Amino acid sequence: MQAESPSHSDTGRATVPGQRGPGPDPSLTDAVAVAETLDVDPALGLTSAEAARRLAADGPNELRSAPAVPLWRKVLAQFQDPLIYLLLVAVVISLVAWVVEGAHGLPIDSIVITAVVVLNAVLGFVQENKAENAVAALAQMTAAASTVLRDGELQSVPSAELVRGDVLVLGEGDSVGADARLLRASALRIAEASLTGESEAVLKDPAVLPEPAPLGDRLNMVFKGTAVAQGTGRAVVTGTAMDTEMGSIAQMLDATVEEASPLEKDLNGVSRLLGLTVIIIAIVVMVVTAVVNQVSTPSEFVTVLLLGVSLAVAAVPEGLPAILSVVLAIGVQRMARQNAVVKRLHSVETLGSASVIASDKTGTLTKNEMTVERVVTASGRVELTGVGYAPVGEALTEGLPVTDPALLHEARMVLGGGSLSNDAQLTETGGTWQIQGDPTEAAFLVAAYKLEGTRDVVAEFQREAEVPFTSERKRMTTQQFRASEDARGIVTKGAPDVLLGLCNRVQVGEDVIELTAQRRAQALADVEELSAAALRTLGVAYRRLDEKDDDILDESDERDLIYLGVVGIIDPPRPEAAVAVAQAHRAGIRTIMITGDHPSTAARIAADLGIVSSGARAVTGSELDELDDEGLRDVTREVSVYARVAPKNKNDIVDALQADGQVVAMTGDGVNDAPALKSADIGIAMGITGTEVTKEASKMILGDDNFATIVSAVRQGRVIFENIKKFLRYLLSSNMGEVFTVFGGVVLAGVIGLADASTDAVVVPLLATQILWINLVTDSGPALAMGVDPEVDDVMARRPRPLTERIIDSRMWIGILSIGLVMGLITLLTIDIFLPGGMIAGGEDSLEVARTAGFTTLVLAQLFNAFNSRSETTSAFSHAFTNRWLWGAVLLAIVLQLAIVEIPFLQVAFGTASLDLAHWLVCLAMASSVLWFDEIRKVVLRARDTRKA
């Protein structure tokens, strides 16, 4: 069997009485000497009084918990955004202007903007109220009670009361309550997957290690948070609380700093740019207005100030934070329905930006269910289909059902014998098959069920005695009695090379013949072939007992055995994982495997899944430890399989990838994955097999532990990002339309007839209430509808967004400004059409009617722009009717616009006047020019993109 375990750079911990912290490595010290150092008699254990003294001195065996975040800080965090700061400034300016103007009525602008800010904070607080408490979750994993030897007697004590020097008594099913040095062990196997990532239970051995070893190879140590899968043992506690291996992970996790998501960084940049732009525009407009209109009186200065505030309101998309939160929240709900539970809103988009998925192997890419894949005997080989613990499958040879009776008989004997020399159990509960005991042994039971009749034959045997498996013997033997034949025999299972040394005959069909040198060499070659395919190998042999044999079974009976064959066992890949890896590759996302397993096993699984090509190498954790930062970055650029890694190695890999400009999604299920999950751009925990630690440290949880769900979530994340770009394009171009309208209307007031239409010192094309109406009603509905827009283009056919690419790139800014300029021009032209004088003669309407017509044109132009904004290059007429929410929002906005134009009391509130049919037709025709302009622009962009391709 291949020894599979991760490497670990830390050494074990031991202390002397009264001393805290690291000390000599107990794995390199004789167990008796460790006990003497800890001042304990292994035969009696500590006295109760001494245990109480040490507990008082060292403290409870509990991990430090992260302090809870106060409620006020959680609430305050929702306001820490540059765009929110900008809106709060707008609130203050609006209030000041309202007071200066005389404080008549309610400060509507301030109230509405404040409501938007509060709504955004509430949405964010509700969605992100799960505070991270990963270290506390680690503490909760500690076993409730442990069996110890105190005062010479066995006692059950709370695991929190374990102290250094306690003698732990371990049995099958127990959780290990502290790090401890083994004193003795009998077939003791410890399941360390949650700590090391190793899928197979580790056989423990109290012998002193010759040299420092990685965590998973410290066979004479047991560790806090692991579980006894089989056997018994005793161990002296060498480390408790934060002085355990799990404590070191807790410290690493506590020190890991979370980065802001790419979307948060990008939007913060947009917000800062908007803030600077708003300030500049407002100052320029106020100065130009004051100079052009020769403002001199206080009332005129107030009017100019109000104009500046109106322009600031026009330039800032007040609804953006709330719309963004709502869209992300809807995305979270959609993902949850697909078994991807996202804990932080902005993590939705981050996943869509992922360029690397760093995945744990065991339980993520594989089923974490050991499976017999091949059986090789003297007559050939049998391949067993079906994976996992469900005994469903068939026996094939060269892709066809096995028909050779000799081969079938031999395969039955191999699997039957392996099932007899076995301590595992396979049970079915509610249609789900579960195992008890060692997963590798359980694989024999499952395989035996797949060969018809084997299970019934196995049931005829009764175990009478056994010689247990040990690391020195590398085999296990049981004595069996078959009542139907009144016969006894022994069955031995173990390392094939060891087993062959005990055999002198071989089973061929129903005959037993001499194991010649040629047949022995062929059997060893078969084992090498299975090992080369990264399969764990176990051989099976037997011998009938006769009257000459002793009644007591011991090692002397393991002689003159009949060799049956060898099985190849593997933790099989999830069948859907290969498809998901291929989809990720198509989307430009690199998948890498990080595992605690043996390099050959990791490379085999990675090749089966399509992560790497056959023959690709796996880099081990010990190799990574020897690299500097630059060397590590070089390796992570090229290598996609990492084996026998420790928690620190996982963190280093993630950090190196991020330093190389990658957006990293890290998956995992064990405690050892938690620090890397927290430091990754998005940590993804397994919902079924994952520990509470990984779930708390992650930003997303897979409810079905399915790697394919990650790819589905990536698609959803990319769609959400595209939709964010859509409503940003819509909101900003619409707001630029308002800015150009107000600025152009003030500067060109004399040209378009506005100056002659009023006796006021300052005449504006749009009132502040009209601008607010556009931003909060006409803008918000379509923008929100675009946030749930179905996928228009194939988002998985493009590469991930580079970190250097802004959410609003130069081409998008050009589109925003050009559309905004067109909106401003057609709005001012509409006003000019209906006003007397100006560039276009023939107008006879009042300022109120002309302003209402311009206001309505701008509203309708923005609604046309909603369809433009669904894609940067795709025509608005493509997939025009796939988003019913957008059509509903547009129709609602039209109805509302009709209401404020035609209903008297709304006319008073918004300064509008009724329009006749001719006015409406002109407004509609002028507004549609935005659509036609953008269609022409998209044709040019598509032609340019085609030439570049």
Secondary structure, DSSP 8 states (H G I E B T S, - for coil): --------SS------TT--S--S-GGGS-HHHHHHHTT--TTT-B-HHHHHHHHHHH--S---------HHHHHHHTT-SHHHHHHHHHHHHHHHHHHHHT--S--HHHHHHHHHHHHHHHHHHHHT-----HHHHHHHTS-SEEEEEETTEEEEEEGGG--TT-EEEE-TT-B--SEEEEEEEEEEEEE-HHHH--SS-EE---S--SS---GGG-TTEE-TT-EEEEEEEEEEEEE-GGGSHHHHHHHHHHH------HHHHHHHHHHHHHHHHHHHHHHHHHHHHHHHTT--SHHHHHHHHHHHHHHHHHHS-TTHHHHHHHHHHHHHHHHHHTTEEESSTTHHHHHHT-SEEEEEIIIIIB-S--EEEEEEETTEEEEE---SSS----EEETTEE---HHHHHHHHHHHHHHHHS---EEEEETTEEEEES-HHHHHHHHHHHHSTTHHHHHHTEEEEEEE---TTT-EEEEEEEETTTTEEEEEEEE-HHHHHTTEEEEEETTEEEE--HHHHHHHHHHHHHHHHTT-EEEEEEEEE--TTS-SS--GGGS-SEEEEEEEEEE--B-HHHHHHHHHHHHTT-EEEEE-SS-HHHHHHHHHHHTSS-TT---EEHHHHHT--HHHHHHHHHH--EEES--HHHHHHHHHHHHHTT--EEEEE-SGGGHHHHHHSSEEEEESSS--HHHHHH-SEEETT--HHHHHHHHHHHHHHHHHHHHHHHHHHHHHHHHHHHHHHHHHTHHHHTTGGG--SSS--SS-HHHHHHIIIIITHHHHHHHTT----S-GGGS----TTS-SS-HHHHHHHHHHHHHHHHHHHHHHHHHSSSSSSTT----HHHHHHHHHHHHHHHHHHHHHHTT-SSS-TTTTTTS-HHHHHHHHHHHHHHHHHHHSHHHHHHHT-----HHHHHHHHHHHHHHHHHHHHHHHHHHHHHHHH-
